Amino acid sequence: MYDFYDLLFENDYGLKLYLFDYLIDAICHKAERIDELSLN
């Protein structure tokens, strides 16, 4: 797993892909929180 991250950060494309994935994940969690708030 650690080797994978070393390879990922070797190039800019891997880094951008990782950041994009992180962003999508953050947006999804935010949407879930909004759903929870609207239910209450």
Biopython code that builds the backbone (N, CA, C, O; Angstrom):
import numpy as np
from Bio.PDB.StructureBuilder import StructureBuilder

atoms = [
    (1, "MET", "N", (0.836, -1.206, 0.000)),
    (1, "MET", "CA", (0.000, 0.000, 0.000)),
    (1, "MET", "C", (0.875, 1.261, 0.000)),
    (1, "MET", "O", (0.615, 2.220, -0.728)),
    (2, "TYR", "N", (1.908, 1.230, 0.830)),
    (2, "TYR", "CA", (2.796, 2.393, 0.922)),
    (2, "TYR", "C", (3.546, 2.618, -0.386)),
    (2, "TYR", "O", (3.737, 3.756, -0.814)),
    (3, "ASP", "N", (3.972, 1.513, -1.021)),
    (3, "ASP", "CA", (4.650, 1.599, -2.321)),
    (3, "ASP", "C", (3.745, 2.241, -3.366)),
    (3, "ASP", "O", (4.198, 3.017, -4.208)),
    (4, "PHE", "N", (2.459, 1.905, -3.298)),
    (4, "PHE", "CA", (1.487, 2.469, -4.239)),
    (4, "PHE", "C", (1.449, 3.991, -4.124)),
    (4, "PHE", "O", (1.418, 4.693, -5.135)),
    (5, "TYR", "N", (1.452, 4.496, -2.899)),
    (5, "TYR", "CA", (1.427, 5.948, -2.706)),
    (5, "TYR", "C", (2.724, 6.602, -3.167)),
    (5, "TYR", "O", (2.713, 7.722, -3.677)),
    (6, "ASP", "N", (3.844, 5.899, -2.987)),
    (6, "ASP", "CA", (5.120, 6.409, -3.505)),
    (6, "ASP", "C", (5.044, 6.573, -5.017)),
    (6, "ASP", "O", (5.479, 7.590, -5.559)),
    (7, "LEU", "N", (4.491, 5.573, -5.697)),
    (7, "LEU", "CA", (4.340, 5.640, -7.154)),
    (7, "LEU", "C", (3.364, 6.736, -7.543)),
    (7, "LEU", "O", (3.575, 7.450, -8.524)),
    (8, "LEU", "N", (2.302, 6.865, -6.774)),
    (8, "LEU", "CA", (1.250, 7.841, -7.055)),
    (8, "LEU", "C", (1.804, 9.264, -7.039)),
    (8, "LEU", "O", (1.484, 10.073, -7.910)),
    (9, "PHE", "N", (2.636, 9.560, -6.044)),
    (9, "PHE", "CA", (3.162, 10.912, -5.905)),
    (9, "PHE", "C", (4.426, 11.171, -6.724)),
    (9, "PHE", "O", (4.956, 12.282, -6.720)),
    (10, "GLU", "N", (4.908, 10.143, -7.426)),
    (10, "GLU", "CA", (6.078, 10.311, -8.298)),
    (10, "GLU", "C", (5.781, 11.305, -9.408)),
    (10, "GLU", "O", (6.636, 12.114, -9.771)),
    (11, "ASN", "N", (4.563, 11.245, -9.950)),
    (11, "ASN", "CA", (4.212, 12.125, -11.068)),
    (11, "ASN", "C", (3.009, 13.008, -10.731)),
    (11, "ASN", "O", (2.222, 12.683, -9.842)),
    (12, "ASP", "N", (2.877, 14.103, -11.434)),
    (12, "ASP", "CA", (1.792, 15.055, -11.201)),
    (12, "ASP", "C", (0.425, 14.457, -11.497)),
    (12, "ASP", "O", (-0.559, 14.776, -10.829)),
    (13, "TYR", "N", (0.369, 13.585, -12.504)),
    (13, "TYR", "CA", (-0.911, 12.985, -12.880)),
    (13, "TYR", "C", (-1.478, 12.163, -11.724)),
    (13, "TYR", "O", (-2.669, 12.238, -11.424)),
    (14, "GLY", "N", (-0.619, 11.383, -11.083)),
    (14, "GLY", "CA", (-1.043, 10.582, -9.939)),
    (14, "GLY", "C", (-1.533, 11.468, -8.804)),
    (14, "GLY", "O", (-2.535, 11.169, -8.153)),
    (15, "LEU", "N", (-0.815, 12.562, -8.575)),
    (15, "LEU", "CA", (-1.183, 13.493, -7.517)),
    (15, "LEU", "C", (-2.529, 14.145, -7.801)),
    (15, "LEU", "O", (-3.373, 14.243, -6.911)),
    (16, "LYS", "N", (-2.731, 14.590, -9.037)),
    (16, "LYS", "CA", (-3.999, 15.211, -9.423)),
    (16, "LYS", "C", (-5.154, 14.225, -9.277)),
    (16, "LYS", "O", (-6.237, 14.580, -8.813)),
    (17, "LEU", "N", (-4.903, 12.979, -9.683)),
    (17, "LEU", "CA", (-5.918, 11.937, -9.594)),
    (17, "LEU", "C", (-6.304, 11.704, -8.136)),
    (17, "LEU", "O", (-7.482, 11.547, -7.813)),
    (18, "TYR", "N", (-5.293, 11.683, -7.255)),
    (18, "TYR", "CA", (-5.517, 11.484, -5.825)),
    (18, "TYR", "C", (-6.316, 12.642, -5.233)),
    (18, "TYR", "O", (-7.260, 12.420, -4.474)),
    (19, "LEU", "N", (-5.944, 13.874, -5.576)),
    (19, "LEU", "CA", (-6.631, 15.056, -5.070)),
    (19, "LEU", "C", (-8.062, 15.127, -5.581)),
    (19, "LEU", "O", (-8.970, 15.511, -4.845)),
    (20, "PHE", "N", (-8.264, 14.755, -6.849)),
    (20, "PHE", "CA", (-9.592, 14.749, -7.445)),
    (20, "PHE", "C", (-10.484, 13.744, -6.727)),
    (20, "PHE", "O", (-11.645, 14.030, -6.434)),
    (21, "ASP", "N", (-9.931, 12.560, -6.445)),
    (21, "ASP", "CA", (-10.653, 11.513, -5.736)),
    (21, "ASP", "C", (-11.025, 11.990, -4.335)),
    (21, "ASP", "O", (-12.133, 11.739, -3.861)),
    (22, "TYR", "N", (-10.092, 12.681, -3.676)),
    (22, "TYR", "CA", (-10.316, 13.220, -2.339)),
    (22, "TYR", "C", (-11.436, 14.257, -2.363)),
    (22, "TYR", "O", (-12.282, 14.294, -1.470)),
    (23, "LEU", "N", (-11.430, 15.102, -3.404)),
    (23, "LEU", "CA", (-12.439, 16.144, -3.566)),
    (23, "LEU", "C", (-13.825, 15.537, -3.750)),
    (23, "LEU", "O", (-14.782, 15.970, -3.108)),
    (24, "ILE", "N", (-13.939, 14.538, -4.620)),
    (24, "ILE", "CA", (-15.206, 13.848, -4.859)),
    (24, "ILE", "C", (-15.726, 13.239, -3.559)),
    (24, "ILE", "O", (-16.915, 13.331, -3.252)),
    (25, "ASP", "N", (-14.823, 12.617, -2.797)),
    (25, "ASP", "CA", (-15.175, 11.997, -1.526)),
    (25, "ASP", "C", (-15.704, 13.047, -0.555)),
    (25, "ASP", "O", (-16.701, 12.815, 0.128)),
    (26, "ALA", "N", (-15.040, 14.200, -0.490)),
    (26, "ALA", "CA", (-15.451, 15.287, 0.393)),
    (26, "ALA", "C", (-16.831, 15.818, 0.010)),
    (26, "ALA", "O", (-17.656, 16.096, 0.880)),
    (27, "ILE", "N", (-17.080, 15.959, -1.292)),
    (27, "ILE", "CA", (-18.373, 16.439, -1.782)),
    (27, "ILE", "C", (-19.479, 15.449, -1.423)),
    (27, "ILE", "O", (-20.569, 15.852, -1.017)),
    (28, "CYS", "N", (-19.199, 14.161, -1.573)),
    (28, "CYS", "CA", (-20.179, 13.127, -1.240)),
    (28, "CYS", "C", (-20.529, 13.163, 0.241)),
    (28, "CYS", "O", (-21.700, 13.054, 0.604)),
    (29, "HIS", "N", (-19.528, 13.315, 1.095)),
    (29, "HIS", "CA", (-19.772, 13.386, 2.531)),
    (29, "HIS", "C", (-20.568, 14.637, 2.889)),
    (29, "HIS", "O", (-21.427, 14.597, 3.770)),
    (30, "LYS", "N", (-20.287, 15.734, 2.215)),
    (30, "LYS", "CA", (-20.997, 16.984, 2.446)),
    (30, "LYS", "C", (-22.473, 16.822, 2.072)),
    (30, "LYS", "O", (-23.360, 17.280, 2.792)),
    (31, "ALA", "N", (-22.720, 16.163, 0.937)),
    (31, "ALA", "CA", (-24.083, 15.909, 0.478)),
    (31, "ALA", "C", (-24.838, 15.041, 1.484)),
    (31, "ALA", "O", (-26.018, 15.275, 1.746)),
    (32, "GLU", "N", (-24.159, 14.044, 2.046)),
    (32, "GLU", "CA", (-24.774, 13.179, 3.049)),
    (32, "GLU", "C", (-25.153, 13.972, 4.292)),
    (32, "GLU", "O", (-26.218, 13.756, 4.871)),
    (33, "ARG", "N", (-24.289, 14.884, 4.700)),
    (33, "ARG", "CA", (-24.562, 15.710, 5.880)),
    (33, "ARG", "C", (-25.751, 16.624, 5.627)),
    (33, "ARG", "O", (-26.569, 16.838, 6.523)),
    (34, "ILE", "N", (-25.857, 17.166, 4.418)),
    (34, "ILE", "CA", (-26.982, 18.030, 4.058)),
    (34, "ILE", "C", (-28.286, 17.227, 4.101)),
    (34, "ILE", "O", (-29.311, 17.724, 4.567)),
    (35, "ASP", "N", (-28.241, 15.989, 3.615)),
    (35, "ASP", "CA", (-29.412, 15.111, 3.665)),
    (35, "ASP", "C", (-29.850, 14.874, 5.105)),
    (35, "ASP", "O", (-31.043, 14.900, 5.409)),
    (36, "GLU", "N", (-28.887, 14.643, 5.989)),
    (36, "GLU", "CA", (-29.189, 14.414, 7.400)),
    (36, "GLU", "C", (-29.832, 15.643, 8.029)),
    (36, "GLU", "O", (-30.773, 15.522, 8.813)),
    (37, "LEU", "N", (-29.329, 16.818, 7.688)),
    (37, "LEU", "CA", (-29.875, 18.056, 8.235)),
    (37, "LEU", "C", (-31.301, 18.300, 7.751)),
    (37, "LEU", "O", (-32.152, 18.756, 8.515)),
    (38, "SER", "N", (-31.557, 17.998, 6.486)),
    (38, "SER", "CA", (-32.890, 18.227, 5.924)),
    (38, "SER", "C", (-33.921, 17.238, 6.474)),
    (38, "SER", "O", (-35.117, 17.527, 6.495)),
    (39, "LEU", "N", (-33.446, 16.069, 6.919)),
    (39, "LEU", "CA", (-34.357, 15.078, 7.492)),
    (39, "LEU", "C", (-34.836, 15.496, 8.879)),
    (39, "LEU", "O", (-35.961, 15.191, 9.274)),
    (40, "ASN", "N", (-33.973, 16.197, 9.615)),
    (40, "ASN", "CA", (-34.321, 16.601, 10.985)),
    (40, "ASN", "C", (-35.319, 17.746, 11.032)),
    (40, "ASN", "O", (-35.701, 18.188, 12.115)),
]
sb = StructureBuilder()
sb.init_structure("model")
sb.init_model(0)
sb.init_chain("A")
sb.init_seg("    ")
for serial, (resi, resn, name, xyz) in enumerate(atoms, 1):
    if name == "N":
        sb.init_residue(resn, " ", resi, " ")
    sb.init_atom(name, np.array(xyz, "f"), 0.0, 1.0, " ", f" {name:<3s}", serial, name[0])
structure = sb.get_structure()
